[in-house]
Amino acid sequence: MTDYVVITGASKGLGLAICKQALEQGYKVVAIARHCSQALAELQQQNPQQLYYHQADLSQLERLPTLCKQLIKEFGRPYALINNAASGHDGVLATMPNAAIDDLMQLNVQAPILLSKYLMRSMLLNRRGRIINISSIIAKTGFNGLSVYAASKAALEGFSFSLAREVGKAGITVNCVAPGYMQTDMTSSLQGDKLESVKRRSPLGKLATVEDAASMIIYLLSEQAAAITGTVMTVDAGSTA
């Protein structure tokens, strides 16, 4: 198996939606998550020749080089890496524990950088590939209680712009997708009046769904997106317009 997509944070929410749509488009998928959810296990049972689950805790940075070697040894050279796994500690900076800041930056910034570093080498050999980093509209808009999360996503965007310039001549594109507020585990605190106010800010009067964001990611994987690199594609039902 040589042409496959690596998706991190694949057990639920946006990661699971990306897996489903990638499978529908005929991609082979290696789904990485700390735990295999029931939904991911069922998807694997339905697609035993196309979907492979690999357990990993990406915050353990020292293990990532070995993880990437294992993936290449077992599955061959990847076509694409989708850095979706992220943590979103909610809390004001003044009272956030330093350990929580470290954890968030390791998972949200350093892990995607290291995974890109080690898996990109195979893409350079193939002279084709896709790296898609999942950002957030919070990187540009800010949000009360999410300053460290916003910093991590802004860092990911800056990383993507520069990496796109590094690897473009090898036929590799690097982009970010920045979803708006979606109803996932990470935004579960958005309920009631808070949720309604977010919906009202959108010209469409609704939240974007994980399926909406996944569709943009699938487009960026396609040949039709071969000339798109070094940019951020926003999927937020127009709330930042």
C-alpha positions in Angstrom: 0.0 0.0 0.0 1.8 3.2 -1.1 -0.8 5.9 -1.6 -2.5 6.7 1.6 -3.5 9.5 3.9 -2.5 9.9 7.5 -5.2 11.6 9.7 -4.5 12.5 13.3 -7.1 13.0 16.0 -9.2 10.6 13.9 -11.5 9.0 16.6 -14.2 11.7 16.7 -15.5 15.1 15.5 -13.7 16.5 12.5 -11.1 13.8 12.3 -13.8 11.1 12.0 -15.6 13.1 9.4 -12.4 13.5 7.4 -11.9 9.7 7.6 -15.4 9.0 6.3 -15.1 11.4 3.3 -11.6 10.2 2.5 -12.8 6.6 2.3 -15.7 7.7 0.1 -13.2 9.2 -2.3 -11.2 6.0 -2.5 -8.3 7.0 -0.3 -6.6 4.5 2.0 -6.5 6.0 5.5 -4.3 5.5 8.5 -6.2 6.9 11.4 -4.2 8.0 14.4 -5.7 8.6 17.8 -5.0 7.9 21.5 -8.1 5.7 21.8 -10.2 4.0 19.1 -13.7 5.2 19.6 -16.7 3.0 18.9 -17.5 5.1 15.8 -14.0 4.6 14.4 -14.0 0.9 15.2 -17.3 0.5 13.3 -15.9 2.5 10.3 -12.9 0.2 10.3 -15.1 -2.9 10.3 -17.0 -1.5 7.3 -13.7 -0.7 5.4 -11.2 -3.4 6.5 -9.1 -3.0 3.4 -9.0 0.8 3.4 -9.0 2.0 7.0 -6.2 1.2 9.5 -6.1 2.4 13.1 -2.8 3.2 14.7 -2.8 4.0 18.4 -0.5 6.9 19.4 -0.3 9.8 21.9 1.1 12.6 19.8 2.0 14.7 22.9 4.8 12.3 23.6 7.1 14.1 21.1 10.1 11.8 21.7 8.2 8.9 20.2 7.1 10.6 16.9 10.3 9.8 14.9 9.7 6.1 15.7 6.0 6.4 14.9 6.7 7.8 11.5 9.2 5.1 10.7 6.6 2.5 11.7 4.0 4.0 9.4 6.4 4.1 6.4 7.6 0.5 7.1 4.1 -0.8 7.4 2.2 1.2 4.8 4.8 2.7 2.5 5.2 6.4 1.6 2.2 8.6 2.5 0.5 10.8 0.0 -0.9 13.2 2.6 -0.7 14.2 6.2 -3.7 15.9 7.9 -2.7 17.3 11.2 -6.0 17.5 13.0 -5.3 16.4 16.6 -5.4 19.3 19.0 -6.2 20.3 22.5 -8.3 23.3 23.5 -7.9 24.1 27.2 -10.5 26.7 28.1 -9.4 29.2 30.7 -8.0 32.7 31.3 -4.2 32.9 31.0 -3.6 34.3 34.5 -4.8 31.1 36.2 -3.8 28.5 33.6 -1.2 26.0 34.9 2.1 26.1 33.1 1.8 22.4 32.5 -1.4 22.9 30.7 0.3 25.5 28.5 3.1 23.1 27.7 0.7 20.3 26.9 -1.3 22.4 24.5 1.7 23.8 22.6 3.3 20.4 22.3 0.2 18.7 20.9 -1.0 21.7 18.8 2.3 23.0 17.4 5.3 20.8 18.0 3.6 17.5 17.1 2.3 18.7 13.7 5.8 20.2 12.9 7.6 16.9 13.8 5.1 14.7 11.9 5.5 16.9 8.9 9.2 16.7 9.2 9.4 13.0 9.2 6.6 12.1 6.8 7.5 14.8 4.4 10.7 13.1 3.6 8.8 10.4 1.8 6.7 13.0 -0.1 10.0 14.6 -1.2 11.1 11.3 -2.6 7.8 10.9 -4.4 7.8 14.5 -5.6 4.1 14.8 -4.7 2.1 15.2 -1.5 -0.2 17.2 0.6 0.1 18.5 4.1 -3.1 20.0 5.6 -2.9 21.6 9.0 -6.2 22.2 10.9 -6.2 25.8 12.2 -9.2 27.8 13.6 -10.8 31.2 13.0 -9.6 31.9 16.6 -6.1 32.3 15.2 -7.2 35.7 13.8 -10.3 36.7 15.7 -9.3 35.7 19.2 -11.8 34.6 21.9 -12.0 35.1 25.6 -10.4 32.2 27.5 -8.6 30.8 24.4 -5.4 32.9 24.2 -3.0 29.9 24.3 -5.1 27.9 21.9 -5.2 31.0 19.6 -1.4 31.3 19.8 -1.0 27.6 18.9 -3.2 28.0 15.8 -1.5 31.2 14.7 1.8 29.4 15.0 0.5 26.5 12.8 -0.5 29.0 10.1 2.9 30.7 10.1 4.6 27.3 9.9 2.4 26.3 7.0 3.1 29.5 4.9 6.9 29.0 5.2 6.8 25.2 4.7 4.8 25.7 1.5 7.7 27.8 0.1 10.2 25.1 1.2 8.6 22.2 -0.5 6.6 23.6 -3.4 9.2 22.8 -6.0 8.9 19.1 -5.1 5.2 19.1 -5.9 4.0 19.2 -2.2 1.3 21.6 -1.2 0.9 22.9 2.4 -2.3 24.5 3.5 -4.4 25.3 6.5 -8.2 24.8 6.9 -9.7 27.1 9.6 -13.1 26.0 10.7 -15.4 28.3 12.6 -17.4 27.1 15.6 -18.6 23.6 15.0 -20.6 21.4 17.4 -17.9 19.0 18.6 -16.5 17.9 22.0 -14.1 20.8 22.0 -16.9 23.4 21.7 -19.3 21.6 24.0 -19.3 24.6 26.4 -21.0 26.6 23.7 -24.7 26.1 24.6 -27.8 28.2 24.9 -27.5 31.9 24.4 -23.8 31.7 23.7 -24.4 29.2 20.9 -27.3 31.3 19.5 -25.1 34.5 19.4 -22.5 32.6 17.4 -25.2 31.5 14.9 -26.6 35.0 14.6 -23.1 36.3 13.6 -23.1 34.0 10.6 -24.6 35.4 7.4 -26.1 31.9 6.9 -27.6 31.8 10.3 -26.0 28.6 11.3 -22.8 26.9 12.3 -20.5 25.1 9.8 -20.6 21.4 10.4 -17.6 19.0 10.6 -18.8 17.6 7.3 -18.4 21.1 5.7 -14.8 21.4 7.0 -14.0 17.8 5.9 -15.2 18.6 2.4 -12.7 21.4 2.1 -9.9 19.1 3.3 -10.9 16.5 0.7 -10.8 19.2 -2.0 -7.3 20.2 -1.0 -6.3 16.5 -1.3 -7.5 16.4 -4.9 -5.7 17.2 -8.2 -8.1 20.1 -8.7 -6.3 21.8 -5.8 -2.8 21.3 -7.1 -2.2 25.1 -7.5 -3.4 25.9 -4.0 -0.6 26.2 -1.4 0.5 28.4 1.4 -3.0 29.6 2.3 -5.8 29.3 4.8 -9.2 28.1 3.7 -11.9 29.3 6.1 -15.0 27.3 6.7 -17.2 29.2 9.1 -20.6 29.8 7.5 -19.4 33.4 6.9 -19.1 34.4 10.6 -15.8 36.2 10.0 -17.0 38.1 6.9 
